[in-house]
Amino acid sequence: TGSSQWTGLATVSGNTTSYTHTSSKTRPIVVGQKYTYTVKGYNSKYNTNGPYNSKGLTISTKLDTVKLKNAVLSKDQKSVTVSWNGLPGNGFYYIYRKTPSTGWARIATLKSNVTSYTDQRPVSNNTNTYTVRAYYSPTKTLGGYNTAGCSVSVPRQEPKPRYTYDIKII
C-alpha cells in the first residue's frame, strides 16, 4: 500500500497456486486502498530467493452494493420507509430518491449501524424510487448502488388549509 518496500504477507507450500488475503488485525484490508501483490519463490535447501515480478498485480478495494429490502408506504400514506441489509466496513449510508421526472437526489445521510430510513416528505401523486449507497469517509470511497431501486406509489396528498374558519349562524 503506497510503500516502496515489499512486506511479507504469508508463506505457503511450493505446490500452492493461489492465496486469499483476508483482513486481520495484523494485515488489515482498508476500503478504497490499492494493494499490490507479487510472489517470490524460496529454496529452503539452498536458502535463496527466486526471481519475482517487481511490478506485481494491483487491485483497489471497494465497498459492495447495498442490498435493498423494500420501500413501504405508511398506513396514513404520508411517509415511506425504505430498508436494506447492513454492509460491514462502511462509515455512512447515503439515501437517494427519484421520481419519473427527476434523477437521483440524496435526501439523507445515516450512520453505518442504521438499516432503515423513513422519508417524511415523499413526492405526492408520484412513484418514489429509493436506493442506498455505502460511503467510507477515510478514503472517500462510495459503494455501488441498485439502479432499479425500490419503488412505491404515493397518492395525491390534499394540502392542509392555511386558515380555518368557524362560522356561527344566528
Salt bridges, closest charged atoms under 4 A:
ASP119 OD2 - ARG97 NH1 2.55
GLU158 OE2 - ARG156 NE 3.62
